[in-house]
Amino acid sequence: MTDSDARTHEEPHGRGLGTRLNWLRAAVLGANDGVVSTAGLVVGVAGATGARSTLLTAGLAGLLAGSMSMAAGEYVSVSTQRDSERAALAAEKRELEEAPEAELAELTGLLEEKGLSSTLAREAAVQLTQRDALRAHAEVELGIDPDELTNPWHAAGASFLAFTVGALLPLLAIVLPPASVRLPVTVVSVLVALALTGWSSARLGEAPVRRAVLRNMAGGAVAMGVTYAAGALLGAAGV
């Protein structure tokens, strides 16, 4: 294989690739949530009143509440995950100290399940154990990289930022244009944004793009339609 062929066939096999893809997917979904929830809120308020100050207040309140809720939820969730990872590593370390031969046999069996012959699996298990037994068991048995445990603060910050970025679009779209075109501009902007996030999430998940885009746009359209109808009814009733 030539150097040119090797460069053409380069693939991103870095240890953190899966983690980075997960963070990127979470960011896309967080932005999508920000778009949908804030759009539903401001469109619903627009159904009841056209006052720019009211729309701005409602939109900002929804943005802050949603972003803080996303950040807090992500922090709690990822903290629980990290605690579980640490507990699993501690248990594995204890088992390696108490029964090293049994753990070596277990690692050999796991490597055999991945397709290695018994002899090669045993040899690989011995070499991995000599190099770093805990890392070997963490990665092969637990699927954990000891150097890349999940960080709840990073997750909370990413969720806060992603939701905020997504929420800003419908908020700006509802308060900046003239009142006569405010609603159609918001609806079109939101649908375009949802098409983009649907496309992004489908590409990241290697799923059919057209289905994901249409599903995303349909969900956003229904949300805006329902909230606008509710706002219009409440406005007509003088609530």
C-alpha positions as CSV (number, residue, x, y, z in Angstrom):
1,M,0.0,0.0,0.0
2,T,1.4,3.4,-1.0
3,D,1.7,6.4,1.3
4,S,-1.1,8.0,-0.7
5,D,-3.4,5.0,-0.3
6,A,-2.6,5.0,3.5
7,R,-3.5,8.6,3.8
8,T,-6.7,8.1,1.8
9,H,-7.7,5.1,4.1
10,E,-7.0,6.9,7.3
11,E,-9.8,6.4,9.9
12,P,-10.4,8.2,13.2
13,H,-9.6,5.3,15.6
14,G,-8.8,7.6,18.6
15,R,-9.8,6.3,22.0
16,G,-12.1,9.3,22.5
17,L,-13.9,9.1,19.2
18,G,-17.0,7.4,20.7
19,T,-17.1,9.9,23.5
20,R,-16.8,12.9,21.2
21,L,-19.6,11.6,19.0
22,N,-21.8,11.1,22.0
23,W,-21.2,14.7,23.1
24,L,-21.9,16.0,19.6
25,R,-25.1,14.0,19.4
26,A,-26.2,15.3,22.9
27,A,-25.4,18.9,21.7
28,V,-27.6,18.4,18.6
29,L,-30.5,17.0,20.7
30,G,-30.1,19.7,23.3
31,A,-30.3,22.4,20.6
32,N,-33.3,20.6,19.1
33,D,-35.1,20.7,22.5
34,G,-34.3,24.4,22.8
35,V,-35.8,25.1,19.4
36,V,-39.0,23.1,20.0
37,S,-39.8,24.0,23.5
38,T,-39.1,27.7,23.1
39,A,-40.9,27.9,19.8
40,G,-44.0,26.2,21.3
41,L,-43.9,28.7,24.2
42,V,-43.5,31.9,22.2
43,V,-46.0,30.8,19.4
44,G,-48.5,30.0,22.1
45,V,-48.1,33.4,23.7
46,A,-48.3,35.0,20.2
47,G,-51.7,33.3,19.8
48,A,-52.9,35.3,22.8
49,T,-51.1,38.6,22.5
50,G,-48.9,40.4,20.0
51,A,-47.2,42.6,22.6
52,R,-43.4,42.4,22.0
53,S,-42.5,42.9,25.6
54,T,-44.8,40.0,26.6
55,L,-43.3,37.7,24.0
56,L,-39.7,38.7,25.0
57,T,-40.5,38.0,28.7
58,A,-42.1,34.7,28.0
59,G,-39.3,33.6,25.6
60,L,-36.5,34.6,28.0
61,A,-38.2,32.9,30.9
62,G,-38.6,29.7,28.9
63,L,-35.0,29.9,27.7
64,L,-33.6,30.3,31.2
65,A,-35.9,27.7,32.7
66,G,-35.2,25.2,30.0
67,S,-31.5,25.6,29.9
68,M,-31.2,25.4,33.7
69,S,-33.4,22.4,33.8
70,M,-31.4,20.7,31.1
71,A,-28.1,21.5,32.8
72,A,-29.3,20.3,36.2
73,G,-30.7,17.1,34.8
74,E,-27.6,16.3,32.8
75,Y,-25.4,17.0,35.9
76,V,-27.4,14.6,38.0
77,S,-27.5,11.9,35.3
78,V,-23.8,12.1,34.4
79,S,-22.8,12.3,38.1
80,T,-24.7,9.0,38.7
81,Q,-23.0,7.5,35.7
82,R,-19.5,8.6,36.9
83,D,-20.2,7.2,40.4
84,S,-21.2,3.9,38.8
85,E,-18.0,3.8,36.7
86,R,-15.8,4.6,39.7
87,A,-17.6,1.9,41.8
88,A,-17.1,-0.7,39.0
89,L,-13.4,0.2,38.7
90,A,-12.9,-0.1,42.4
91,A,-14.6,-3.5,42.5
92,E,-12.4,-4.6,39.5
93,K,-9.3,-3.4,41.3
94,R,-10.2,-5.3,44.4
95,E,-10.9,-8.5,42.4
96,L,-7.5,-8.2,40.7
97,E,-5.8,-8.0,44.0
98,E,-7.7,-10.9,45.6
99,A,-7.9,-13.3,42.7
100,P,-5.5,-12.4,39.9
101,E,-5.5,-15.9,38.3
102,A,-9.3,-16.0,38.1
103,E,-9.3,-12.5,36.6
104,L,-6.7,-13.5,34.0
105,A,-8.8,-16.5,33.0
106,E,-11.8,-14.2,32.8
107,L,-9.9,-11.7,30.5
108,T,-8.8,-14.7,28.4
109,G,-12.4,-15.8,28.0
110,L,-13.5,-12.3,27.0
111,L,-10.9,-12.1,24.3
112,E,-11.9,-15.5,23.0
113,E,-15.5,-14.2,22.7
114,K,-14.1,-11.4,20.5
115,G,-12.8,-14.0,18.1
116,L,-9.2,-14.8,19.2
117,S,-8.1,-18.4,19.4
118,S,-7.5,-19.8,22.9
119,T,-3.8,-19.6,22.6
120,L,-3.7,-16.1,21.2
121,A,-6.3,-14.9,23.7
122,R,-4.2,-16.3,26.6
123,E,-1.1,-14.6,25.3
124,A,-2.9,-11.3,24.8
125,A,-4.4,-11.5,28.2
126,V,-1.1,-12.1,29.8
127,Q,0.5,-9.2,28.0
128,L,-2.3,-6.8,28.7
129,T,-2.3,-7.8,32.4
130,Q,1.5,-7.2,32.6
131,R,1.1,-3.8,31.0
132,D,-1.9,-2.6,33.0
133,A,-4.3,-5.1,34.4
134,L,-6.9,-2.6,35.6
135,R,-7.0,-0.8,32.3
136,A,-7.3,-4.1,30.4
137,H,-10.2,-5.3,32.4
138,A,-11.8,-1.8,32.4
139,E,-11.8,-1.6,28.6
140,V,-12.4,-5.2,27.7
141,E,-14.8,-6.2,30.4
142,L,-16.5,-3.0,31.5
143,G,-16.2,-0.8,28.4
144,I,-14.7,2.0,30.5
145,D,-11.6,4.1,29.7
146,P,-10.2,5.0,33.2
147,D,-8.7,8.2,31.8
148,E,-11.9,9.4,30.3
149,L,-14.6,9.1,32.9
150,T,-17.6,11.2,32.3
151,N,-17.5,14.7,33.7
152,P,-20.9,16.0,35.0
153,W,-19.8,19.7,34.8
154,H,-18.8,19.4,31.2
155,A,-22.1,17.7,30.5
156,A,-24.1,20.3,32.3
157,G,-22.3,23.2,30.6
158,A,-22.7,21.6,27.1
159,S,-26.5,21.0,27.7
160,F,-26.9,24.6,29.0
161,L,-25.1,26.0,26.0
162,A,-26.8,23.7,23.4
163,F,-30.3,24.5,24.7
164,T,-29.6,28.2,24.9
165,V,-28.4,28.3,21.3
166,G,-31.4,26.4,20.1
167,A,-33.8,28.5,22.1
168,L,-32.4,31.8,20.8
169,L,-33.6,31.2,17.3
170,P,-37.4,31.2,17.9
171,L,-37.0,33.9,20.5
172,L,-35.3,36.3,18.1
173,A,-37.6,35.3,15.3
174,I,-40.7,36.2,17.3
175,V,-39.5,39.6,18.6
176,L,-37.3,41.1,15.9
177,P,-39.6,41.1,12.8
178,P,-42.6,43.4,12.4
179,A,-45.8,42.2,13.9
180,S,-47.4,41.5,10.5
181,V,-44.8,38.8,9.6
182,R,-43.7,37.7,13.1
183,L,-45.5,34.4,13.1
184,P,-44.7,33.1,9.6
185,V,-41.0,34.1,10.1
186,T,-40.9,32.2,13.3
187,V,-42.6,29.1,11.9
188,V,-40.4,29.0,8.8
189,S,-37.2,29.6,10.9
190,V,-38.1,26.9,13.4
191,L,-38.9,24.4,10.7
192,V,-35.6,25.1,8.9
193,A,-33.7,24.7,12.2
194,L,-35.5,21.4,12.9
195,A,-34.7,20.1,9.5
196,L,-31.0,20.9,10.2
197,T,-31.0,19.2,13.6
198,G,-32.9,16.2,12.2
199,W,-30.3,15.9,9.4
200,S,-27.4,16.2,11.9
201,S,-28.8,13.6,14.3
202,A,-29.5,11.2,11.5
203,R,-26.0,11.5,10.1
204,L,-24.4,11.1,13.5
205,G,-26.6,8.0,14.2
206,E,-26.2,6.7,10.6
207,A,-30.0,6.6,10.3
208,P,-32.1,7.4,7.3
209,V,-31.9,11.2,6.9
210,R,-35.3,11.9,5.1
211,R,-37.3,10.1,7.8
212,A,-35.5,11.9,10.6
213,V,-35.9,15.3,9.1
214,L,-39.6,14.9,8.3
215,R,-40.3,13.4,11.8
216,N,-38.5,16.3,13.5
217,M,-40.2,19.0,11.4
218,A,-43.6,17.3,11.9
219,G,-43.1,17.2,15.7
220,G,-42.2,20.9,15.8
221,A,-45.1,21.9,13.6
222,V,-47.6,20.0,15.8
223,A,-46.1,21.6,18.9
224,M,-46.4,25.1,17.5
225,G,-49.9,24.4,16.2
226,V,-51.2,23.1,19.5
227,T,-49.7,25.9,21.6
228,Y,-50.9,28.6,19.1
229,A,-54.4,27.2,19.2
230,A,-54.4,27.1,23.0
231,G,-53.0,30.7,23.2
232,A,-55.6,31.9,20.7
233,L,-58.5,30.3,22.6
234,L,-57.2,31.8,25.9
235,G,-56.7,35.2,24.3
236,A,-60.2,35.1,22.8
237,A,-61.6,34.2,26.2
238,G,-59.8,37.2,27.8
239,V,-57.6,35.1,30.1
